[in-house]
């Protein structure tokens, strides 16, 4: 049952993204930024953690989880180090994903001909 809930939840998030692209004519960058902001806002109100408990991978795999992780790390470090901790904590939880994206993008650029 957990797999079904995760699949349906992740699918619903994808449907919302596709509707933003098709109906509102958002660009992919706008959709991505919107989802990151929504994830941050939901985490700020304490809703996203409950959403993860319910949906599992359906909530942690989409880009909304990136916004959740950014805010979660920033708030945790801000409690320890004050204002400077915000900048330190934002990338503490997300640095692995950011690093992997940069490395894989580099290798893809070596294999294929990048445009621009």
C-alpha positions as CSV (number, residue, x, y, z in Angstrom):
1,X,0.0,0.0,0.0
2,X,2.9,2.3,0.7
3,X,4.1,2.0,-2.9
4,X,0.6,2.9,-4.2
5,X,0.3,6.0,-2.0
6,X,3.8,7.1,-3.1
7,X,3.1,6.5,-6.7
8,X,-0.3,8.4,-6.6
9,X,1.1,11.3,-4.6
10,X,4.1,11.7,-6.9
11,X,1.8,11.4,-9.9
12,X,-0.5,14.1,-8.6
13,X,2.5,16.5,-8.1
14,X,3.5,15.8,-11.7
15,X,-0.1,16.5,-12.9
16,X,0.0,19.9,-11.1
17,X,3.4,20.6,-12.8
18,X,2.0,19.6,-16.2
19,X,-1.1,21.8,-15.7
20,X,1.1,24.7,-14.9
21,X,3.0,24.1,-18.1
22,X,0.0,23.6,-20.4
23,X,-2.7,25.9,-19.0
24,X,-0.8,28.7,-17.4
25,X,2.1,28.5,-19.9
26,X,4.8,28.5,-17.3
27,X,8.3,27.7,-18.5
28,X,10.0,24.6,-16.9
29,X,12.2,27.0,-14.8
30,X,9.1,28.7,-13.4
31,X,7.5,25.4,-12.6
32,X,10.7,24.2,-10.8
33,X,11.0,27.5,-8.9
34,X,7.3,27.3,-7.9
35,X,7.6,23.8,-6.6
36,X,10.7,24.7,-4.6
37,X,9.0,27.7,-3.0
38,X,5.8,25.6,-2.3
39,X,8.0,23.0,-0.6
40,X,9.7,25.7,1.5
41,X,6.4,27.3,2.5
42,X,4.9,24.0,3.5
43,X,7.9,23.2,5.6
44,X,7.8,26.6,7.2
45,X,4.3,25.8,8.4
46,X,5.3,22.2,9.5
47,X,3.1,20.6,6.9
48,X,5.7,19.0,4.6
49,X,7.0,16.6,7.3
50,X,3.5,15.3,7.8
51,X,3.2,15.0,4.0
52,X,6.4,12.9,3.9
53,X,5.1,10.6,6.7
54,X,2.0,10.0,4.6
55,X,3.4,9.8,1.1
56,X,7.0,8.6,1.6
57,X,9.0,8.6,-1.6
58,X,6.0,10.3,-3.4
59,X,6.9,13.4,-1.3
60,X,10.7,13.1,-1.1
61,X,11.5,12.5,-4.7
62,X,9.9,15.5,-6.4
63,X,11.5,18.9,-6.5
64,X,9.2,20.2,-3.7
65,X,11.4,18.2,-1.3
66,X,14.4,20.3,-2.3
67,X,12.7,23.4,-1.0
68,X,11.8,21.5,2.2
69,X,15.4,20.4,2.6
70,X,16.7,23.9,2.0
71,X,14.5,25.5,4.6
72,X,14.8,22.6,7.1
73,X,18.6,22.9,7.1
74,X,18.6,26.7,7.2
75,X,16.3,26.7,10.2
76,X,18.3,24.0,12.1
77,X,21.6,25.9,11.7
78,X,19.9,29.3,12.4
79,X,19.0,28.0,15.8
80,X,22.6,27.0,16.5
81,X,24.6,29.9,14.9
82,X,22.1,32.7,14.4
83,X,21.7,34.6,11.2
84,X,24.9,33.3,9.7
85,X,23.6,29.8,10.2
86,X,20.9,30.3,7.6
87,X,23.5,30.4,4.8
88,X,25.4,27.5,6.3
89,X,22.5,25.2,6.8
90,X,20.8,25.7,3.4
91,X,23.4,23.6,1.7
92,X,24.1,21.1,4.5
93,X,21.3,18.8,3.6
94,X,21.3,19.4,-0.2
95,X,25.0,19.5,-1.0
96,X,25.1,15.9,-2.2
97,X,22.3,16.4,-4.7
98,X,23.8,19.7,-5.9
99,X,27.2,18.1,-6.3
100,X,25.8,15.1,-8.2
101,X,23.9,17.4,-10.6
102,X,27.1,19.3,-11.4
103,X,29.2,16.2,-11.9
104,X,26.6,14.4,-14.1
105,X,26.0,17.6,-16.1
106,X,29.8,17.8,-16.7
107,X,29.9,14.2,-18.0
108,X,26.9,14.6,-20.2
109,X,28.4,17.8,-21.7
110,X,31.5,15.8,-22.5
111,X,29.5,13.0,-24.2
112,X,27.0,15.2,-26.1
113,X,27.3,18.5,-27.9
114,X,26.0,21.2,-25.6
115,X,24.0,24.1,-27.1
116,X,24.7,27.7,-26.1
